[in-house]
Amino acid sequence: MTFAPNLITLDALAVGASGTVTKVAQGTPGDDVAGLARRLMELGFVPGEKIRMLKRGMPGGEPLAIKVGSSTFALRRFEAALISIQTEAN
């Protein structure tokens, strides 16, 4: 039996859940998304990297505390929405 991978964006990941980065939205050269995507990749959000959702801020669920490798980052939800991940099976 074949199972479809659980692909979601990082902003939808539950607290305590883990996954693997599959891609970062690139945008078009010169736009804000392209610059932000490049910065996220410089921070370590690259395909194949393991990540974990540590915590969501209150109120409104921002910022998101994300562990990437041995580093922890705070991202806004719209930044996390640019990162596609495959969730780990429980």
C-alpha positions as CSV (number, residue, x, y, z in Angstrom):
1,M,0.0,0.0,0.0
2,T,1.3,3.5,-0.9
3,F,0.7,6.5,1.3
4,A,0.7,10.1,0.0
5,P,3.2,12.3,1.9
6,N,1.8,14.7,4.4
7,L,2.8,18.0,2.7
8,I,1.9,21.2,4.5
9,T,3.3,24.7,5.0
10,L,5.3,25.4,8.2
11,D,2.7,27.8,9.6
12,A,0.2,24.9,9.8
13,L,2.5,22.6,11.7
14,A,1.3,21.7,15.2
15,V,3.3,22.6,18.3
16,G,5.6,19.7,19.2
17,A,5.4,18.2,15.6
18,S,8.4,17.7,13.4
19,G,9.0,17.5,9.7
20,T,11.5,17.9,6.8
21,V,11.7,21.0,4.6
22,T,10.8,20.1,1.0
23,K,11.0,23.6,-0.6
24,V,10.9,27.4,0.1
25,A,8.8,29.5,-2.2
26,Q,11.1,31.5,-4.5
27,G,8.9,34.4,-5.8
28,T,10.3,36.4,-8.7
29,P,13.6,38.2,-8.8
30,G,13.4,41.5,-7.2
31,D,10.2,41.0,-5.2
32,D,9.9,40.9,-1.5
33,V,9.2,37.1,-1.5
34,A,12.4,36.4,-3.4
35,G,14.5,38.3,-0.8
36,L,12.7,36.7,2.1
37,A,13.1,33.2,0.6
38,R,16.8,33.8,0.2
39,R,17.1,34.9,3.8
40,L,15.2,31.9,5.1
41,M,17.5,29.6,3.1
42,E,20.5,31.4,4.6
43,L,19.1,30.7,8.1
44,G,19.0,27.0,7.3
45,F,15.5,26.4,6.0
46,V,16.8,24.3,3.0
47,P,15.3,21.1,1.5
48,G,16.1,18.0,3.5
49,E,16.6,19.9,6.8
50,K,14.7,18.6,9.9
51,I,12.6,21.2,11.7
52,R,10.4,21.2,14.8
53,M,7.6,23.5,15.9
54,L,8.5,24.5,19.5
55,K,5.9,27.1,20.4
56,R,3.4,29.6,19.2
57,G,3.2,33.1,20.8
58,M,0.1,34.5,22.3
59,P,-2.2,36.2,21.4
60,G,-2.7,35.3,17.7
61,G,-0.2,32.6,17.5
62,E,2.8,34.8,16.5
63,P,5.7,34.5,16.5
64,L,6.4,30.9,15.9
65,A,9.4,29.3,17.6
66,I,11.0,26.9,15.2
67,K,14.1,24.6,15.8
68,V,16.3,24.1,12.7
69,G,19.3,21.9,13.3
70,S,20.8,23.2,16.6
71,S,19.3,26.7,16.2
72,T,16.0,28.2,17.2
73,F,14.3,31.0,15.2
74,A,11.2,33.1,15.6
75,L,9.2,33.5,12.4
76,R,6.1,35.4,11.6
77,R,3.3,33.3,10.2
78,F,3.6,34.8,6.7
79,E,7.3,33.8,6.6
80,A,6.5,30.3,7.8
81,A,3.9,30.0,5.0
82,L,6.7,30.2,2.4
83,I,8.2,27.0,3.7
84,S,6.7,23.6,2.6
85,I,7.4,20.6,4.8
86,Q,6.7,16.9,4.9
87,T,5.4,16.0,8.3
88,E,6.8,12.9,10.1
89,A,4.5,10.0,10.7
90,N,3.5,9.4,14.3
